Amino acid sequence: MQFFRKIIQTIKSDVLDIKTPALMTEPEDGFTMDAEDAVTISLISAPCLLTDSKVGGIPYMPSDFKYPLDERPEESEKPLAFLAQINFAQMPPLKGFPSFGILQFFIGTDYLYGMDSEKPLLQAGFRVIYHREIVCEDNLLKELPVQVEYEAEFPVQKELKMAFTPAVSVIGWQDFRYESSLLAAYQKEYPMTTSFEEIPVEIRDKMEELCNASGSRIGGYPMFTQSDPRSIDNGYGDYSVLLLQLDSDTDQGISWGDDGVCNFFITPRQLADLNFSEVFYHWDCY
């Protein structure tokens, strides 16, 4: 039985007996909406090595590491704050992503955490740094070479180790491609449907409930609390790869404003070239 038929039958019977499609360990048979492989991130309180995948704490820093500074004029070259790093050798294989190296994310210490909604690719208030080769621990700095001062409460309050789980991520309802994806899926059952608005409201409401892309992950589809800042019209439609999503988790001391979420995106070509100089950075909250 196709997944979409399951949804229709579920709505009619008012019995929810299907998996939430936005995050599954295995794809549903016959599922027709967009789905991609992903890796979910669980954050745990555990001792971390300098080379571990983690949020907060002391980042991986070779002895010649130039600590990133805020390049916005109003911030006067203040040190950026370390947000997270991914050691790809510790992560399950994920199509399109490297299997080696450490990718780091640094963000501003102001109230917007370095985000520039008008120039989301400009790495002035944030920085994404890729270390292709990993040196031995004897050649690493064990403490920050600068003093980081915060204007606002930082989203991450403590060092947390990342644990990874392979998953299947289905497009979330906030994604700018969602309406066309749902329409295409619905048309497989009802070919005469010509627009998203023609899909029955109860179907749309149930799909919105099910297609919840919350949680922290690498790859797959993103979540937004407001709206997707990417679109074909604004020129950011090619930023289709979710490099990192870090969701609020109050139990672990992670909070983006009012229960918000942070996303980093990259184009498939940039990722293939291991070019992280024009990453799209965004976060929003309720």
Rosetta blueprint (number, residue, H / E / L):
1 M L
2 Q L
3 F H
4 F H
5 R H
6 K H
7 I H
8 I H
9 Q H
10 T H
11 I H
12 K H
13 S H
14 D L
15 V L
16 L L
17 D L
18 I L
19 K L
20 T L
21 P L
22 A L
23 L E
24 M E
25 T L
26 E L
27 P L
28 E L
29 D L
30 G L
31 F L
32 T L
33 M L
34 D L
35 A E
36 E E
37 D E
38 A E
39 V E
40 T E
41 I E
42 S E
43 L E
44 I E
45 S L
46 A L
47 P L
48 C L
49 L L
50 L L
51 T L
52 D L
53 S L
54 K E
55 V E
56 G L
57 G L
58 I L
59 P L
60 Y L
61 M L
62 P E
63 S L
64 D L
65 F L
66 K L
67 Y L
68 P L
69 L E
70 D L
71 E L
72 R L
73 P H
74 E H
75 E H
76 S L
77 E L
78 K L
79 P E
80 L L
81 A E
82 F E
83 L E
84 A E
85 Q E
86 I E
87 N E
88 F H
89 A H
90 Q H
91 M L
92 P L
93 P L
94 L L
95 K L
96 G L
97 F L
98 P L
99 S L
100 F L
101 G L
102 I E
103 L E
104 Q E
105 F E
106 F E
107 I E
108 G L
109 T L
110 D L
111 Y L
112 L L
113 Y L
114 G L
115 M L
116 D L
117 S L
118 E L
119 K L
120 P L
121 L L
122 L L
123 Q L
124 A L
125 G L
126 F E
127 R E
128 V E
129 I E
130 Y E
131 H E
132 R L
133 E L
134 I L
135 V L
136 C L
137 E H
138 D H
139 N H
140 L E
141 L L
142 K L
143 E L
144 L L
145 P L
146 V L
147 Q L
148 V L
149 E L
150 Y L
151 E L
152 A L
153 E L
154 F L
155 P L
156 V E
157 Q L
158 K L
159 E L
160 L E
161 K E
162 M E
163 A E
164 F E
165 T E
166 P E
167 A E
168 V E
169 S E
170 V E
171 I L
172 G L
173 W L
174 Q L
175 D L
176 F L
177 R L
178 Y H
179 E H
180 S H
181 S H
182 L H
183 L H
184 A H
185 A H
186 Y H
187 Q H
188 K H
189 E H
190 Y L
191 P L
192 M L
193 T L
194 T L
195 S L
196 F H
197 E H
198 E H
199 I L
200 P L
201 V H
202 E H
203 I H
204 R H
205 D H
206 K H
207 M H
208 E H
209 E H
210 L H
211 C L
212 N L
213 A L
214 S L
215 G L
216 S L
217 R E
218 I E
219 G E
220 G L
221 Y L
222 P L
223 M L
224 F L
225 T L
226 Q L
227 S L
228 D L
229 P L
230 R L
231 S L
232 I L
233 D L
234 N L
235 G L
236 Y L
237 G L
238 D L
239 Y L
240 S L
241 V E
242 L E
243 L E
244 L E
245 Q E
246 L E
247 D E
248 S L
249 D E
250 T H
251 D H
252 Q H
253 G L
254 I E
255 S L
256 W L
257 G L
258 D L
259 D L
260 G L
261 V E
262 C E
263 N E
264 F E
265 F E
266 I E
267 T L
268 P H
269 R H
270 Q H
271 L H
272 A H
273 D L
274 L L
275 N L
276 F L
277 S L
278 E L
279 V L
280 F E
281 Y E
282 H E
283 W E
284 D E
285 C L
286 Y L
